[in-house]
Amino acid sequence: MDVGGRGYREVMPRTIFYTATTLNGFLADDADSLSWLFAVPGGEGGDDSFQRFLSDIGALVQGSTTYEWVLAHEKLVEDPEKWPEYYGARPTFVFTSRTLPQVPGADVRFVSGSVVDAWPAIVDAAGGKDIWVVGGGDLAGQFADAGLLDELLVTIAPATLESGRPLLPRRLEWPRLKLEKVRQVGQFAELTYSVHPAEG
Ligand SMILES: NC(=O)c1ccc[n+]([C@@H]2O[C@H](COP(=O)([O-])OP(=O)(O)OC[C@H]3O[C@@H](n4cnc5c(N)ncnc54)[C@H](OP(=O)(O)O)[C@@H]3O)[C@@H](O)[C@H]2O)c1
């Protein structure tokens, strides 16, 4: 179902917060575990629609918890050749106030402070393609606060949690959020929302 139909996919480049979430809006549990996601058939990702999404992406943005999770999950400092399986050769901007390990050979750039200040370098690195905000939710919120988030693309897993890392801890209401597309992907509900700047 395409309830928007304004073809905004043609507008490039866009900044997209693309993530899996529980039905009640958590990206991870309190221990940063994704076991609720990996338990679902297809939950490990990497399917055709993800590859299509990735082909339009020029650069990625993520917070330090997300980066450290990927490092630990895949032991990337010891085994850096797995990084391209995740993100290819795309530049990845990691927001952190700390000094974090670099994945050998990967184009990981550590940044800190305002997303507005980092924005020109991110756009430049994306080379005219879309920007993927991988997470977490507050970092996506920082882009939304700055009017730099264009799309929220969520795949909702058949799972709920008592608590965890929030999907998007901001108050965004219609018409700032507009439902553009609804799709079933196996056990997941994929929802696409366009995100609009606050008025005034
Ligand atoms: N379900 C999914 O598909 C999915 C997708 C993405 C993430 N996740 C998971 O969700 C969880 C998200 O964790 P999280 O909520 O803690 O978010 P996060 O964005 O990954 O990490 C937050 C941290 O990033 C740093 N940071 C954020 N903004 C910054 C800024 N402007 N300047 C400098 N540093 C900044 C801060 O840490 P420091 O300054 O201390 O470094 C902050 O505590 C993780 O477990 C991740 O693995 C799941």
The ligand as a Gaussian input file, in Angstrom:
#p B3LYP/6-31G(d) Opt

LIG

0 1
 N       17.180000      -2.774000      16.175000
 C       18.117000      -2.341000      15.345000
 O       18.106000      -2.614000      14.137000
 C       19.164000      -1.416000      15.903000
 C       19.659000      -0.381000      15.110000
 C       20.596000       0.480000      15.668000
 C       21.016000       0.294000      16.980000
 N       20.522000      -0.743000      17.692000
 C       20.933000      -0.962000      19.087000
 O       20.229000       0.004000      19.843000
 C       21.052000       0.460000      20.919000
 C       21.212000       1.974000      20.767000
 O       21.973000       2.444000      21.800000
 P       21.863000       3.958000      22.326000
 O       20.438000       4.292000      22.543000
 O       22.844000       4.076000      23.453000
 O       22.332000       4.861000      21.104000
 P       23.650000       5.145000      20.242000
 O       23.301000       6.310000      19.397000
 O       24.142000       3.932000      19.542000
 O       24.784000       5.574000      21.296000
 C       24.586000       6.685000      22.122000
 C       25.928000       7.264000      22.499000
 O       26.567000       7.871000      21.362000
 C       27.295000       9.012000      21.791000
 N       26.699000      10.196000      21.147000
 C       25.421000      10.366000      20.688000
 N       25.260000      11.588000      20.161000
 C       26.456000      12.224000      20.274000
 C       26.917000      13.511000      19.909000
 N       26.121000      14.405000      19.289000
 N       28.223000      13.822000      20.164000
 C       29.037000      12.929000      20.772000
 N       28.645000      11.696000      21.147000
 C       27.369000      11.347000      20.913000
 C       27.169000       9.085000      23.310000
 O       28.154000       8.241000      23.901000
 P       29.703000       8.611000      24.194000
 O       29.903000      10.081000      23.988000
 O       29.915000       8.163000      25.597000
 O       30.482000       7.772000      23.229000
 C       25.836000       8.379000      23.530000
 O       25.683000       7.870000      24.828000
 C       22.373000      -0.291000      20.786000
 O       22.301000      -1.472000      21.595000
 C       22.403000      -0.727000      19.340000
 O       23.170000      -1.883000      19.102000
 C       19.584000      -1.587000      17.189000

